């Protein structure tokens, strides 16, 4: 199996997010959504005497939030397409410019 090696190294700013940072970010989102669910349950318990409709809205949110939290916590961000245009290539010419005369040094006759 052949691997494609780029001539230029990737920039650190284009490197993907580490798995640990991504996991921590997803775990934080899950914890926030579950805290919102707890607030919805408490809100439903407090408001059921004032407004049954508001209490039912809190209950519905409390039922939907765990499902959303699990989906969001288990979803990874899409992989980014890698670009190899991080460094300017200049003129694109990597060879030395040709000399002005037609001499060729081949190890043979150097007396010219």
VONUPA-656291 format. One record per atom (N, C-alpha, C): residue in one letter; residue number from 1; atom name; x, y, z. Coordinates in steps of 0.02 Angstrom, whole numbers. Example, Ala and Ser with C-alpha at 12.3 -4.5 7.8 and 13.67 -1.06 7.14 Angstrom:
2
- A; 1; N; 660; -284; 390
- A; 1; CA; 615; -225; 390
- A; 1; C; 660; -165; 390
- S; 2; N; 642; -112; 354
- S; 2; CA; 684; -53; 357
- S; 2; C; 645; 2; 394
***
This chain:
112
- X; 1; N; 43; -58; 0
- X; 1; CA; 0; 0; 0
- X; 1; C; 45; 62; 0
- X; 2; N; 33; 107; -45
- X; 2; CA; 73; 168; -50
- X; 2; C; 40; 224; -11
- X; 3; N; 82; 262; 22
- X; 3; CA; 57; 320; 58
- X; 3; C; 78; 383; 22
- X; 4; N; 34; 431; 21
- X; 4; CA; 49; 495; -10
- X; 4; C; 84; 538; 41
- X; 5; N; 145; 559; 25
- X; 5; CA; 182; 603; 70
- X; 5; C; 187; 671; 37
- X; 6; N; 166; 721; 74
- X; 6; CA; 169; 789; 49
- X; 6; C; 240; 814; 58
- X; 7; N; 261; 857; 13
- X; 7; CA; 328; 886; 17
- X; 7; C; 332; 938; 73
- X; 8; N; 276; 966; 93
- X; 8; CA; 275; 1017; 144
- X; 8; C; 238; 992; 205
- X; 9; N; 264; 1004; 265
- X; 9; CA; 230; 981; 325
- X; 9; C; 167; 1022; 338
- X; 10; N; 117; 993; 372
- X; 10; CA; 56; 1031; 386
- X; 10; C; 69; 1083; 441
- X; 11; N; 33; 1137; 438
- X; 11; CA; 38; 1188; 490
- X; 11; C; 1; 1165; 552
- X; 12; N; 23; 1187; 610
- X; 12; CA; -9; 1168; 672
- X; 12; C; -80; 1195; 676
- X; 13; N; -93; 1251; 642
- X; 13; CA; -161; 1279; 643
- X; 13; C; -210; 1239; 603
- X; 14; N; -186; 1196; 558
- X; 14; CA; -231; 1154; 519
- X; 14; C; -236; 1083; 548
- X; 15; N; -203; 1070; 603
- X; 15; CA; -206; 1004; 634
- X; 15; C; -275; 993; 664
- X; 16; N; -301; 932; 663
- X; 16; CA; -367; 919; 692
- X; 16; C; -364; 924; 768
- X; 17; N; -423; 933; 798
- X; 17; CA; -428; 937; 870
- X; 17; C; -411; 869; 901
- X; 18; N; -377; 868; 957
- X; 18; CA; -358; 805; 988
- X; 18; C; -420; 768; 1012
- X; 19; N; -414; 702; 1017
- X; 19; CA; -471; 661; 1038
- X; 19; C; -491; 677; 1109
- X; 20; N; -443; 691; 1153
- X; 20; CA; -459; 708; 1222
- X; 20; C; -498; 773; 1227
- X; 21; N; -477; 824; 1189
- X; 21; CA; -513; 888; 1190
- X; 21; C; -584; 880; 1162
- X; 22; N; -590; 841; 1109
- X; 22; CA; -655; 829; 1079
- X; 22; C; -701; 792; 1128
- X; 23; N; -675; 742; 1162
- X; 23; CA; -714; 705; 1211
- X; 23; C; -736; 750; 1269
- X; 24; N; -691; 792; 1293
- X; 24; CA; -708; 837; 1348
- X; 24; C; -763; 886; 1327
- X; 25; N; -759; 911; 1265
- X; 25; CA; -809; 957; 1240
- X; 25; C; -877; 923; 1235
- X; 26; N; -879; 861; 1210
- X; 26; CA; -942; 825; 1205
- X; 26; C; -970; 808; 1273
- X; 27; N; -926; 790; 1320
- X; 27; CA; -949; 774; 1388
- X; 27; C; -978; 836; 1422
- X; 28; N; -949; 894; 1410
- X; 28; CA; -975; 956; 1439
- X; 28; C; -1044; 972; 1410
- X; 29; N; -1053; 962; 1345
- X; 29; CA; -1119; 973; 1315
- X; 29; C; -1172; 927; 1345
- X; 30; N; -1152; 864; 1354
- X; 30; CA; -1199; 816; 1384
- X; 30; C; -1218; 837; 1454
- X; 31; N; -1170; 858; 1494
- X; 31; CA; -1184; 879; 1563
- X; 31; C; -1229; 940; 1565
- X; 32; N; -1218; 987; 1520
- X; 32; CA; -1261; 1047; 1517
- X; 32; C; -1332; 1028; 1499
- X; 33; N; -1341; 984; 1450
- X; 33; CA; -1408; 965; 1429
- X; 33; C; -1444; 925; 1483
- X; 34; N; -1408; 884; 1520
- X; 34; CA; -1440; 847; 1574
- X; 34; C; -1457; 892; 1632
- X; 35; N; -1417; 945; 1643
- X; 35; CA; -1434; 994; 1695
- X; 35; C; -1498; 1032; 1675
- X; 36; N; -1504; 1047; 1610
- X; 36; CA; -1566; 1079; 1586
- X; 36; C; -1626; 1033; 1596
- X; 37; N; -1615; 968; 1587
- X; 37; CA; -1670; 921; 1599
- X; 37; C; -1691; 921; 1672
- X; 38; N; -1642; 923; 1716
- X; 38; CA; -1658; 926; 1788
- X; 38; C; -1697; 989; 1804
- X; 39; N; -1678; 1045; 1773
- X; 39; CA; -1715; 1107; 1784
- X; 39; C; -1786; 1102; 1756
- X; 40; N; -1795; 1067; 1701
- X; 40; CA; -1862; 1057; 1674
- X; 40; C; -1905; 1016; 1720
- X; 41; N; -1877; 964; 1749
- X; 41; CA; -1915; 923; 1797
- X; 41; C; -1935; 964; 1858
- X; 42; N; -1888; 1003; 1883
- X; 42; CA; -1903; 1046; 1941
- X; 42; C; -1955; 1099; 1921
- X; 43; N; -1947; 1127; 1861
- X; 43; CA; -1996; 1177; 1837
- X; 43; C; -2065; 1147; 1830
- X; 44; N; -2070; 1086; 1807
- X; 44; CA; -2135; 1053; 1801
- X; 44; C; -2166; 1042; 1870
- X; 45; N; -2125; 1023; 1918
- X; 45; CA; -2151; 1011; 1985
- X; 45; C; -2174; 1076; 2019
- X; 46; N; -2140; 1130; 2004
- X; 46; CA; -2158; 1194; 2035
- X; 46; C; -2219; 1227; 2002
- X; 47; N; -2226; 1220; 1936
- X; 47; CA; -2277; 1257; 1899
- X; 47; C; -2341; 1218; 1886
- X; 48; N; -2347; 1156; 1909
- X; 48; CA; -2408; 1118; 1890
- X; 48; C; -2471; 1147; 1923
- X; 49; N; -2464; 1181; 1979
- X; 49; CA; -2523; 1211; 2011
- X; 49; C; -2542; 1276; 1978
- X; 50; N; -2494; 1311; 1949
- X; 50; CA; -2507; 1376; 1918
- X; 50; C; -2534; 1366; 1847
- X; 51; N; -2499; 1327; 1808
- X; 51; CA; -2519; 1317; 1738
- X; 51; C; -2503; 1245; 1717
- X; 52; N; -2554; 1208; 1702
- X; 52; CA; -2544; 1139; 1681
- X; 52; C; -2509; 1136; 1613
- X; 53; N; -2524; 1184; 1570
- X; 53; CA; -2492; 1185; 1504
- X; 53; C; -2417; 1197; 1510
- X; 54; N; -2398; 1244; 1553
- X; 54; CA; -2327; 1257; 1563
- X; 54; C; -2292; 1196; 1594
- X; 55; N; -2325; 1164; 1640
- X; 55; CA; -2297; 1104; 1671
- X; 55; C; -2288; 1048; 1620
- X; 56; N; -2337; 1040; 1575
- X; 56; CA; -2331; 990; 1522
- X; 56; C; -2275; 1007; 1472
- X; 57; N; -2265; 1071; 1460
- X; 57; CA; -2209; 1092; 1417
- X; 57; C; -2143; 1074; 1449
- X; 58; N; -2137; 1084; 1515
- X; 58; CA; -2076; 1065; 1550
- X; 58; C; -2066; 989; 1549
- X; 59; N; -2120; 952; 1556
- X; 59; CA; -2116; 879; 1554
- X; 59; C; -2094; 856; 1484
- X; 60; N; -2123; 886; 1432
- X; 60; CA; -2104; 867; 1364
- X; 60; C; -2030; 882; 1351
- X; 61; N; -2007; 940; 1374
- X; 61; CA; -1936; 957; 1366
- X; 61; C; -1893; 908; 1406
- X; 62; N; -1916; 889; 1465
- X; 62; CA; -1879; 841; 1505
- X; 62; C; -1876; 772; 1474
- X; 63; N; -1925; 755; 1433
- X; 63; CA; -1924; 691; 1398
- X; 63; C; -1881; 692; 1335
- X; 64; N; -1877; 748; 1302
- X; 64; CA; -1840; 753; 1239
- X; 64; C; -1766; 766; 1251
- X; 65; N; -1749; 803; 1302
- X; 65; CA; -1679; 822; 1314
- X; 65; C; -1631; 763; 1323
- X; 66; N; -1648; 710; 1359
- X; 66; CA; -1599; 654; 1364
- X; 66; C; -1583; 623; 1296
- X; 67; N; -1634; 615; 1255
- X; 67; CA; -1624; 587; 1188
- X; 67; C; -1577; 632; 1147
- X; 68; N; -1589; 697; 1149
- X; 68; CA; -1546; 745; 1113
- X; 68; C; -1476; 745; 1142
- X; 69; N; -1470; 741; 1208
- X; 69; CA; -1405; 743; 1240
- X; 69; C; -1363; 683; 1219
- X; 70; N; -1393; 624; 1215
- X; 70; CA; -1356; 564; 1195
- X; 70; C; -1335; 570; 1122
- X; 71; N; -1380; 594; 1079
- X; 71; CA; -1361; 601; 1009
- X; 71; C; -1304; 650; 1000
- X; 72; N; -1307; 706; 1034
- X; 72; CA; -1254; 756; 1028
- X; 72; C; -1189; 731; 1059
- X; 73; N; -1193; 696; 1115
- X; 73; CA; -1132; 672; 1148
- X; 73; C; -1097; 618; 1108
- X; 74; N; -1135; 578; 1071
- X; 74; CA; -1104; 524; 1031
- X; 74; C; -1086; 545; 961
- X; 75; N; -1104; 604; 940
- X; 75; CA; -1090; 627; 873
- X; 75; C; -1023; 662; 870
- X; 76; N; -981; 640; 826
- X; 76; CA; -916; 673; 815
- X; 76; C; -924; 724; 760
- X; 77; N; -881; 775; 761
- X; 77; CA; -885; 824; 707
- X; 77; C; -862; 792; 641
- X; 78; N; -886; 817; 585
- X; 78; CA; -864; 788; 521
- X; 78; C; -790; 799; 510
- X; 79; N; -760; 752; 476
- X; 79; CA; -688; 758; 461
- X; 79; C; -678; 813; 411
- X; 80; N; -626; 851; 422
- X; 80; CA; -612; 907; 378
- X; 80; C; -570; 883; 320
- X; 81; N; -582; 913; 264
- X; 81; CA; -543; 898; 205
- X; 81; C; -475; 931; 212
- X; 82; N; -423; 895; 200
- X; 82; CA; -356; 923; 209
- X; 82; C; -334; 958; 146
- X; 83; N; -309; 1017; 157
- X; 83; CA; -281; 1056; 101
- X; 83; C; -206; 1058; 110
- X; 84; N; -172; 1056; 55
- X; 84; CA; -99; 1058; 57
- X; 84; C; -74; 1124; 27
- X; 85; N; -111; 1177; 38
- X; 85; CA; -90; 1242; 12
- X; 85; C; -71; 1288; 70
- X; 86; N; -44; 1260; 123
- X; 86; CA; -29; 1301; 182
- X; 86; C; 31; 1345; 171
- X; 87; N; 78; 1323; 132
- X; 87; CA; 138; 1363; 118
- X; 87; C; 137; 1387; 46
- X; 88; N; 156; 1449; 36
- X; 88; CA; 160; 1472; -34
- X; 88; C; 216; 1436; -70
- X; 89; N; 203; 1416; -130
- X; 89; CA; 252; 1377; -167
- X; 89; C; 300; 1421; -207
- X; 90; N; 292; 1485; -205
- X; 90; CA; 338; 1529; -241
- X; 90; C; 327; 1523; -316
- X; 91; N; 381; 1516; -352
- X; 91; CA; 376; 1512; -424
- X; 91; C; 358; 1442; -448
- X; 92; N; 364; 1393; -403
- X; 92; CA; 348; 1325; -423
- X; 92; C; 407; 1289; -454
- X; 93; N; 461; 1324; -467
- X; 93; CA; 520; 1295; -499
- X; 93; C; 569; 1275; -444
- X; 94; N; 588; 1211; -442
- X; 94; CA; 632; 1188; -389
- X; 94; C; 703; 1174; -415
- X; 95; N; 713; 1174; -480
- X; 95; CA; 779; 1160; -508
- X; 95; C; 820; 1224; -514
- X; 96; N; 885; 1216; -516
- X; 96; CA; 928; 1274; -527
- X; 96; C; 919; 1298; -598
- X; 97; N; 926; 1363; -610
- X; 97; CA; 920; 1387; -678
- X; 97; C; 977; 1362; -722
- X; 98; N; 962; 1354; -785
- X; 98; CA; 1012; 1329; -833
- X; 98; C; 1068; 1379; -841
- X; 99; N; 1128; 1354; -854
- X; 99; CA; 1186; 1397; -864
- X; 99; C; 1183; 1432; -931
- X; 100; N; 1228; 1481; -940
- X; 100; CA; 1227; 1519; -1002
- X; 100; C; 1263; 1484; -1059
- X; 101; N; 1310; 1438; -1044
- X; 101; CA; 1345; 1403; -1098
- X; 101; C; 1322; 1331; -1102
- X; 102; N; 1345; 1296; -1152
- X; 102; CA; 1322; 1228; -1165
- X; 102; C; 1369; 1175; -1138
- X; 103; N; 1414; 1193; -1092
- X; 103; CA; 1462; 1143; -1066
- X; 103; C; 1426; 1095; -1020
- X; 104; N; 1448; 1032; -1022
- X; 104; CA; 1423; 980; -979
- X; 104; C; 1482; 948; -944
- X; 105; N; 1480; 943; -880
- X; 105; CA; 1533; 910; -843
- X; 105; C; 1511; 839; -830
- X; 106; N; 1547; 792; -860
- X; 106; CA; 1529; 722; -852
- X; 106; C; 1586; 681; -824
- X; 107; N; 1639; 712; -801
- X; 107; CA; 1695; 676; -772
- X; 107; C; 1746; 656; -825
- X; 108; N; 1732; 668; -886
- X; 108; CA; 1777; 650; -940
- X; 108; C; 1827; 706; -953
- X; 109; N; 1825; 731; -1013
- X; 109; CA; 1873; 783; -1036
- X; 109; C; 1851; 850; -1007
- X; 110; N; 1892; 878; -962
- X; 110; CA; 1876; 942; -930
- X; 110; C; 1921; 998; -956
- X; 111; N; 1956; 987; -1010
- X; 111; CA; 2005; 1036; -1034
- X; 111; C; 1974; 1091; -1078
- X; 112; N; 1915; 1088; -1093
- X; 112; CA; 1885; 1139; -1137
- X; 112; C; 1891; 1207; -1110
***
